[in-house]
Amino acid sequence: MRRITLAAILVLCALSDVARAANVDELVRILFTEKNFKLRANAARLLGKSKDARALKPLVEALKDEHPIVRSAACAALPNFDDVRVIGEIEKMESDADDAVRKACKAALKTLQRPKTSASTGKKPALDLIDIKKVGSKDLDPMHTTLKDAIKREIENGRPLFSVESDPARGYRLIGGVVCEDQLRGKDTILFCKVNMVLARMPGKVILGSIGATGGATIIDPKKASDRAATQSALFNAFAKSLIEDAVSVVNQDRAQNGEETLK
């Protein structure tokens, strides 16, 4: 046993970063067979630093280790892989009996659940528009399709801070819809529309704040479907710019509260 322990110390303390990444199997062996909890915890930390895909499953299993220091180390190591599939396993640890484990897992969840900025990833944060639809409806009706398209165009051409994605594992989601009605003002027919939405952070649909827009425009000939459609489209294009500005403000407020880089 003495010889195994000394070997473990040499593996954990003497290897370069490259050698550690190539020695994942040995670190995993230590994680599950070494009786010294400090060596097991150190193995978990080094597996996290390796960022080797082979280390992900063993670290998830290490969340069940008998010693809280090892469980804490496994929690802290998992965000290094930036894999949202482990979120569910870490969430189970929020009820751990040890306070240090709960804190480590809470910090890990915060890192994994937070959408990344373009500066840190080279990619724009994802924004999902799938829930822009009539309340209670499973499918988009023509009006909500028009609003969704207007917002997408604004994101892509107006202020391109987001990438539009459907059901991203991690990102933001707009939830809500629009109602429109005709209002008679003298001889004119005004198309008046009101948008109400909330912005949520994914996964989990954590509500960050609400955004909205209201306004109206005169329909040149209310009897012509083309005139009505053109008026609606013009309104929604104007709404889209305001909605995205407000969405960026809500996202940045959330990121600033958590000490993270804001969208520019």
SULVEN-V571659 format. One record per residue. N is the residue number from 1. RES is the residue in one letter. PHI is phi in degrees with one decimal (* if undefined). D_CENTER is the distance of its C-alpha to the mean C-alpha in whole Angstrom. Layout:
BEGIN
n->N res->RES phi->PHI d_center->D_CENTER
n->N res->RES phi->PHI d_center->D_CENTER
END
This chain:
BEGIN
n->1 res->M phi->* d_center->46
n->2 res->R phi->-61.1 d_center->47
n->3 res->R phi->-66.8 d_center->46
n->4 res->I phi->-65.6 d_center->43
n->5 res->T phi->-63.9 d_center->41
n->6 res->L phi->-63.1 d_center->43
n->7 res->A phi->-63.2 d_center->41
n->8 res->A phi->-63.0 d_center->38
n->9 res->I phi->-62.2 d_center->38
n->10 res->L phi->-62.4 d_center->39
n->11 res->V phi->-62.7 d_center->36
n->12 res->L phi->-78.8 d_center->34
n->13 res->C phi->-106.6 d_center->36
n->14 res->A phi->-105.5 d_center->37
n->15 res->L phi->-78.4 d_center->35
n->16 res->S phi->-72.6 d_center->34
n->17 res->D phi->-60.1 d_center->30
n->18 res->V phi->-64.7 d_center->31
n->19 res->A phi->-66.3 d_center->33
n->20 res->R phi->-63.2 d_center->30
n->21 res->A phi->-61.9 d_center->28
n->22 res->A phi->-81.9 d_center->31
n->23 res->N phi->-111.7 d_center->32
n->24 res->V phi->-58.0 d_center->29
n->25 res->D phi->-59.9 d_center->32
n->26 res->E phi->-67.0 d_center->34
n->27 res->L phi->-65.0 d_center->31
n->28 res->V phi->-64.6 d_center->30
n->29 res->R phi->-60.1 d_center->34
n->30 res->I phi->-64.0 d_center->34
n->31 res->L phi->-57.7 d_center->31
n->32 res->F phi->-105.9 d_center->32
n->33 res->T phi->-120.3 d_center->36
n->34 res->E phi->-72.2 d_center->37
n->35 res->K phi->-75.8 d_center->38
n->36 res->N phi->-75.6 d_center->37
n->37 res->F phi->-64.2 d_center->34
n->38 res->K phi->-66.5 d_center->34
n->39 res->L phi->-69.6 d_center->34
n->40 res->R phi->-63.7 d_center->31
n->41 res->A phi->-64.6 d_center->29
n->42 res->N phi->-66.1 d_center->30
n->43 res->A phi->-62.4 d_center->29
n->44 res->A phi->-62.0 d_center->26
n->45 res->R phi->-62.9 d_center->25
n->46 res->L phi->-69.2 d_center->26
n->47 res->L phi->-63.6 d_center->25
n->48 res->G phi->-64.0 d_center->21
n->49 res->K phi->-66.7 d_center->23
n->50 res->S phi->-65.7 d_center->24
n->51 res->K phi->56.8 d_center->21
n->52 res->D phi->-80.5 d_center->23
n->53 res->A phi->-57.7 d_center->21
n->54 res->R phi->-67.9 d_center->24
n->55 res->A phi->-87.0 d_center->23
n->56 res->L phi->-63.5 d_center->20
n->57 res->K phi->-62.2 d_center->22
n->58 res->P phi->-58.6 d_center->25
n->59 res->L phi->-68.5 d_center->22
n->60 res->V phi->-62.7 d_center->21
n->61 res->E phi->-65.5 d_center->24
n->62 res->A phi->-68.9 d_center->25
n->63 res->L phi->-63.4 d_center->23
n->64 res->K phi->-99.2 d_center->26
n->65 res->D phi->-56.3 d_center->29
n->66 res->E phi->-69.3 d_center->31
n->67 res->H phi->-103.3 d_center->31
n->68 res->P phi->-62.5 d_center->28
n->69 res->I phi->-65.7 d_center->28
n->70 res->V phi->-69.2 d_center->27
n->71 res->R phi->-62.4 d_center->25
n->72 res->S phi->-63.1 d_center->23
n->73 res->A phi->-64.5 d_center->24
n->74 res->A phi->-65.4 d_center->22
n->75 res->C phi->-58.4 d_center->19
n->76 res->A phi->-68.0 d_center->19
n->77 res->A phi->-80.2 d_center->19
n->78 res->L phi->-60.9 d_center->16
n->79 res->P phi->-61.4 d_center->14
n->80 res->N phi->-61.1 d_center->16
n->81 res->F phi->-91.2 d_center->15
n->82 res->D phi->50.4 d_center->11
n->83 res->D phi->-116.7 d_center->11
n->84 res->V phi->-69.4 d_center->9
n->85 res->R phi->-65.8 d_center->12
n->86 res->V phi->-88.9 d_center->14
n->87 res->I phi->-57.0 d_center->11
n->88 res->G phi->-60.0 d_center->14
n->89 res->E phi->-68.5 d_center->17
n->90 res->I phi->-69.3 d_center->16
n->91 res->E phi->-58.7 d_center->15
n->92 res->K phi->-63.4 d_center->19
n->93 res->M phi->-81.4 d_center->20
n->94 res->E phi->-66.8 d_center->19
n->95 res->S phi->-104.2 d_center->23
n->96 res->D phi->-58.2 d_center->24
n->97 res->A phi->-68.5 d_center->28
n->98 res->D phi->-95.9 d_center->28
n->99 res->D phi->-64.8 d_center->26
n->100 res->A phi->-64.4 d_center->25
n->101 res->V phi->-66.0 d_center->23
n->102 res->R phi->-61.3 d_center->21
n->103 res->K phi->-66.1 d_center->20
n->104 res->A phi->-63.0 d_center->19
n->105 res->C phi->-73.2 d_center->17
n->106 res->K phi->-63.7 d_center->16
n->107 res->A phi->-65.7 d_center->15
n->108 res->A phi->-64.5 d_center->14
n->109 res->L phi->-63.5 d_center->11
n->110 res->K phi->-59.2 d_center->10
n->111 res->T phi->-69.4 d_center->10
n->112 res->L phi->-72.1 d_center->8
n->113 res->Q phi->-85.0 d_center->5
n->114 res->R phi->-80.2 d_center->5
n->115 res->P phi->-59.8 d_center->4
n->116 res->K phi->-84.1 d_center->7
n->117 res->T phi->-90.6 d_center->10
n->118 res->S phi->-65.2 d_center->13
n->119 res->A phi->-64.9 d_center->16
n->120 res->S phi->-90.8 d_center->14
n->121 res->T phi->-121.2 d_center->13
n->122 res->G phi->81.3 d_center->16
n->123 res->K phi->-122.4 d_center->13
n->124 res->K phi->-79.5 d_center->12
n->125 res->P phi->-59.6 d_center->8
n->126 res->A phi->-78.0 d_center->8
n->127 res->L phi->-127.5 d_center->9
n->128 res->D phi->-100.9 d_center->10
n->129 res->L phi->-106.6 d_center->14
n->130 res->I phi->-63.2 d_center->15
n->131 res->D phi->-93.6 d_center->16
n->132 res->I phi->-85.5 d_center->18
n->133 res->K phi->-164.2 d_center->21
n->134 res->K phi->-62.8 d_center->24
n->135 res->V phi->-56.2 d_center->24
n->136 res->G phi->84.1 d_center->25
n->137 res->S phi->-99.4 d_center->25
n->138 res->K phi->-85.1 d_center->23
n->139 res->D phi->-119.5 d_center->24
n->140 res->L phi->-74.3 d_center->24
n->141 res->D phi->-90.0 d_center->27
n->142 res->P phi->-55.4 d_center->29
n->143 res->M phi->-64.9 d_center->28
n->144 res->H phi->-72.5 d_center->24
n->145 res->T phi->-63.4 d_center->24
n->146 res->T phi->-63.3 d_center->26
n->147 res->L phi->-65.7 d_center->23
n->148 res->K phi->-60.0 d_center->20
n->149 res->D phi->-64.6 d_center->22
n->150 res->A phi->-64.7 d_center->23
n->151 res->I phi->-66.0 d_center->19
n->152 res->K phi->-62.1 d_center->19
n->153 res->R phi->-63.9 d_center->22
n->154 res->E phi->-63.4 d_center->21
n->155 res->I phi->-65.2 d_center->18
n->156 res->E phi->-79.3 d_center->20
n->157 res->N phi->-117.1 d_center->23
n->158 res->G phi->-88.5 d_center->23
n->159 res->R phi->-131.4 d_center->20
n->160 res->P phi->-79.4 d_center->18
n->161 res->L phi->-93.0 d_center->15
n->162 res->F phi->-117.8 d_center->12
n->163 res->S phi->-110.3 d_center->12
n->164 res->V phi->-82.4 d_center->13
n->165 res->E phi->-134.3 d_center->12
n->166 res->S phi->-96.0 d_center->12
n->167 res->D phi->51.9 d_center->10
n->168 res->P phi->-70.0 d_center->8
n->169 res->A phi->-64.8 d_center->6
n->170 res->R phi->-146.8 d_center->3
n->171 res->G phi->165.3 d_center->3
n->172 res->Y phi->-126.0 d_center->6
n->173 res->R phi->-140.3 d_center->9
n->174 res->L phi->-92.8 d_center->13
n->175 res->I phi->-125.2 d_center->15
n->176 res->G phi->150.9 d_center->19
n->177 res->G phi->-167.7 d_center->22
n->178 res->V phi->-135.3 d_center->25
n->179 res->V phi->-125.7 d_center->28
n->180 res->C phi->-132.0 d_center->32
n->181 res->E phi->-149.2 d_center->35
n->182 res->D phi->-85.5 d_center->38
n->183 res->Q phi->-125.8 d_center->40
n->184 res->L phi->-88.9 d_center->44
n->185 res->R phi->-129.9 d_center->45
n->186 res->G phi->66.9 d_center->49
n->187 res->K phi->-90.7 d_center->49
n->188 res->D phi->-94.3 d_center->45
n->189 res->T phi->-108.1 d_center->43
n->190 res->I phi->-100.6 d_center->39
n->191 res->L phi->-88.3 d_center->36
n->192 res->F phi->-108.3 d_center->34
n->193 res->C phi->-128.3 d_center->30
n->194 res->K phi->-136.0 d_center->28
n->195 res->V phi->-108.2 d_center->24
n->196 res->N phi->-127.9 d_center->22
n->197 res->M phi->-143.3 d_center->18
n->198 res->V phi->-120.8 d_center->15
n->199 res->L phi->-106.3 d_center->12
n->200 res->A phi->-119.0 d_center->9
n->201 res->R phi->-99.2 d_center->6
n->202 res->M phi->-104.9 d_center->4
n->203 res->P phi->-80.1 d_center->6
n->204 res->G phi->97.4 d_center->9
n->205 res->K phi->51.9 d_center->9
n->206 res->V phi->-74.3 d_center->10
n->207 res->I phi->-72.2 d_center->12
n->208 res->L phi->-98.2 d_center->12
n->209 res->G phi->171.8 d_center->15
n->210 res->S phi->-112.9 d_center->17
n->211 res->I phi->-138.1 d_center->19
n->212 res->G phi->-168.4 d_center->22
n->213 res->A phi->-158.3 d_center->25
n->214 res->T phi->-137.2 d_center->28
n->215 res->G phi->171.4 d_center->31
n->216 res->G phi->-144.6 d_center->34
n->217 res->A phi->-149.5 d_center->36
n->218 res->T phi->-77.3 d_center->40
n->219 res->I phi->-87.7 d_center->40
n->220 res->I phi->-59.1 d_center->43
n->221 res->D phi->-134.2 d_center->45
n->222 res->P phi->-58.1 d_center->43
n->223 res->K phi->-79.9 d_center->45
n->224 res->K phi->-93.5 d_center->43
n->225 res->A phi->-61.4 d_center->40
n->226 res->S phi->-66.7 d_center->39
n->227 res->D phi->-68.6 d_center->40
n->228 res->R phi->-63.3 d_center->37
n->229 res->A phi->-63.8 d_center->35
n->230 res->A phi->-66.0 d_center->35
n->231 res->T phi->-65.0 d_center->35
n->232 res->Q phi->-62.1 d_center->32
n->233 res->S phi->-61.8 d_center->30
n->234 res->A phi->-64.0 d_center->31
n->235 res->L phi->-61.6 d_center->30
n->236 res->F phi->-66.6 d_center->27
n->237 res->N phi->-63.2 d_center->27
n->238 res->A phi->-68.7 d_center->27
n->239 res->F phi->-60.4 d_center->25
n->240 res->A phi->-57.6 d_center->22
n->241 res->K phi->-60.9 d_center->23
n->242 res->S phi->-64.9 d_center->23
n->243 res->L phi->-64.2 d_center->19
n->244 res->I phi->-68.8 d_center->17
n->245 res->E phi->-58.3 d_center->19
n->246 res->D phi->-67.8 d_center->18
n->247 res->A phi->-62.9 d_center->15
n->248 res->V phi->-62.0 d_center->15
n->249 res->S phi->-62.3 d_center->17
n->250 res->V phi->-65.8 d_center->14
n->251 res->V phi->-61.0 d_center->11
n->252 res->N phi->-66.9 d_center->14
n->253 res->Q phi->-63.4 d_center->15
n->254 res->D phi->-64.5 d_center->12
n->255 res->R phi->-68.0 d_center->12
n->256 res->A phi->-65.0 d_center->16
n->257 res->Q phi->-63.9 d_center->16
n->258 res->N phi->-103.8 d_center->14
n->259 res->G phi->66.5 d_center->16
n->260 res->E phi->-111.8 d_center->14
n->261 res->E phi->-64.5 d_center->14
n->262 res->T phi->-92.2 d_center->14
n->263 res->L phi->-78.1 d_center->14
n->264 res->K phi->-96.6 d_center->18
END
